């Protein structure tokens, strides 16, 4: 089973081109969708989740025409939105059971077993009787993934799941995600590079509604090998460097700006070569994409 | 600082569309405000824009739309919590005082803007073309403004404070709405206060207050004067509520916590404990592969799940229980008036309780309907769970239907609560005959279907309109326009949403024949409602696409096959039911719109008016065989009239008017000697028979006829309730009448002038020779010989006037043969029901020959509370009247109970049909109540003299003879048997009734001798004045005058009546009074009867 996105476009009524001819082939396994805020990730995710209409293009999951056969897709879809709330006065067990019913699990004993297993899986079993009002951010996200897995989805869409989670919570969440079988297409959208690095076998970077890069993370990093150099500079010098080099990122390190630049050969000038990681790839792509002239 | 917050609040609201929607709504509503609030009221001399009317209307509109205040003020602080920016705001340097003050003043300013819609709307309303300028004062901006400031502003301030504080403290919108109910309960409770002053002070909407401060005003003053404010009850009322508002604000200020978290500590702790749980063996768990089903069975499970889930959800809200408790409490503490007749309550029979409960709780149901439908449709979006729901394979329809069912279950809970409070009420009052079936049908057959249907509308609107509050407004507008459509006569069951109401419940007849068509029509609308729900589910927001046009576009792909099939089946059933209803109402029966009916009346008058005083013969003999079929609601009447020409000129043609109903047919009609039928006016059911042999003065002719009523199917609206399963009661007016019928004419004078018809007076002047010879229209006579065989179902008793000369059963039916030994007026009723019988007899004492009169009361089983009182009254009345006026003319006197479809008792020769609701179930306490069962009986029996012995000419003053004299006679009997205080109490009630009527009088109040159709004069003032007369000149003198009057004017052998063809008038009557009054007291007659004197 493969998710094939072909020339998908969407322009909002206010003129913003959220998706421009997006084409992606997404195999089973974890797929990371990386992009800055406002890149169109959520629009893409919502379109894939049948929650939004596209203007043109097509999306197929196996035989299912995602844009037209919405209900067929929903039967095999698990979706965790970027932001969601929970009914405060209900326990996790009750709400999960409710979702199980509305996802079509009609047999009561099967449903109870499933709910129990998922609560254990997401480590919520101990707190299953508590009202959801008291849940922490991490618990809420784990509940979110539990509900997304109820119908044993073939396509699982997880939109920015780790935003706002502390590292411990994030790890716990990854543990749940990483276990998903090889038979599922899992799309994880995020603007956190580490998420993709740690979990995904395939990825794409999108910016301003376009796919700028797609492939296997390690392969992509390989492509950038020997092209990234860094230097710690003084603050006033920043603009000067920006004019002379392709500065893809700037970070503060011990209070001083450290810049990463992209260069085919060693620029000298105090720059030292670094082992490119996914973050550099990400920033370089964003850089290229937003400053096409300087490329 | 507060000013910035104030400014921000206003700027925020200026950008919100709902601000303008609310304003526009109030503006548009207020244009018809006066018409709505005073719907059906008789304005009388009151001008439609008099300060009094404006004050009442503004008060009522402000009260009704307090909901708007809750929507505006409630969200003011709540909003910050909903958008989760409270932490941003509370952590700034803003002070609590500034924050609250700014928010309150800002929202209150917006609220004032919104409610200024009432001010401007009402002003504009004055200039609407449907107002007759004669009913208006000159336009005065100041009056409106002043009333707005005095009446609306303080109420708004109180409401605003209350809603603002509850919104800020509870942080829950539904709690805010519930405050609206709280205010309503307060309003209802003030009605229970017997002290009028305190009632006026405490009424939150100052409706009773305006009445109170103008209590002593005449109609004219009310019509023009402005409402006194300073120093009066109105000012205290407003001060009271204003200070309550201030108190609420102070309390809110003290209690409002400028913290983000609302006491959550305990739960936090628990969570922290569980957070430490290790993650170790999660990977060892395999998730079982549960079977997913998308078939019917699964949908059914889902529907049940949704319904129950949302139902429990509402049940968990304390605001809902607040509503339930308010609903239950209101009947227990409110002074309920159960079927009250002249201040006497009835026994708390279940149907009275149900009616009372329905009346007080309807507002609660509407609030629940309007708000919870919005809450439910927005449930997922409110909890921000919508995207998760929307991405699952659930059907939008099943989801919406589940919510729909949940809301209906909520109604059921409230109804069960109301029923239990009703049972508690009955128990506390020592009444243990609970009649659960009446409770059940009253709520679950009468209210629930209507609520369920309107809930469909609410869900449909909320699904379509992507804005909760706008949706709520649209729903309210739709409700109001539905009601308005009905008022304007667009009320055919096929297109008047929800169709007819169930009609009155009667102990005797239950819901009778109206139940079946009612259920049929409700199911027709139910299927329509399901269609609405289906369409709503196709258009409802799913995902992030909120634009209506886009949603309309993609709705097509949302139609799944099962839904399509389901929708088609529903459509087919809907059409089939509709066709069946149409067949019944428009094919089997005639349906007339208001305008068609008006046109008919106009045409009738224009074409036939010239026949009005055409010399026609009078009926002198009636001999009929009536076969009643109560169950199928049919009858046939076959037999003859003998018509006598009492005129001075020969008659060649006889004009016969049949009832207009198509179900009534005149199957045959023949005249002795033969006649040719002229069908020129067949449209009007008016036929002219050209006699072969001229009917000369003094000659008689026999007219044979057969008339049948054949009820086919059912009619639109509520059909006639005279021939019913148990409790048939119809009169001889249903049989063919002779000559032009004035009753068919268009009655309303405003409408008449629109169609250029001359003004119609209810009574002709006292010297109108053409009417002086009429006592009532349609073949009058000076007495008829009456004989009737009447057959009915075997277990029913059929009653008509006369001695029962034979009774038998035949073909499993019961037959009764009645014959009057002496002539009677041409006025008789036929009655049939399953009766219990109470028998007694009365022996005349005053006559030289003793005469036995059989006394019979036919009553419904179980209605025996007051039978003894009625029997006592029969005897007492016969004693008094026969002693003081003239002998009783018949050999029997019967009272027959009939269903409460009509609420009166009426006298016919020797028979008195008496409504179920006015005497039989009254709970009379002799310590405190006037015995109205006794009194009404006495009044009706008096009509055996005034009406049956003496007939009054159909001119002004007619009812002085018929009704006022009966009032007098009954009072004398009451006086004889009850202590003075009871009589005084009765007179006090009459006085109130008179003043109330006088207040509503639109024309000049006539003197008693010229009274037309004003009940408040001929009943109320008549009673008072007659009582005064006998007090002044003596009871025996009044009785002597009446004795002479009857002796001279009775229709059988009256010494005056025998020499004239005219009937007695008030002038004749006053002559007898004057005769017995000493010269020095003659002025009393003038004062009491010939002039309008003020008390």
Interface residues (C-beta under 8 A of the other chain):
Chain A: X13 X46 X49 X50 X51 X52 X53 X68 X70 X71 X74 X75 X77 X79 X80 X81 X83 X84 X85 X86 X87 X88 X89 X98 X99 X100 X101 X102 X103 X104 X105 X106 X107 X110 X111 X113 X114 X117 X118 X120 X121 X122 X123 X126 X127 X130 X131 X133 X134 X135 X136 X139 X144 X147 X149 X151 X152 X157 X172 X175 X176 X179
Chain B: X264 X267 X268 X270 X271 X274 X275 X277 X279 X282 X283 X285 X286 X287 X288 X289 X290 X291 X292 X293 X294 X297 X298 X301 X302 X305 X306 X309 X313 X316 X383 X384 X385 X387 X388 X389 X390 X391 X392 X393 X394 X399 X542 X543 X544 X545 X547 X550 X554 X557 X558 X560
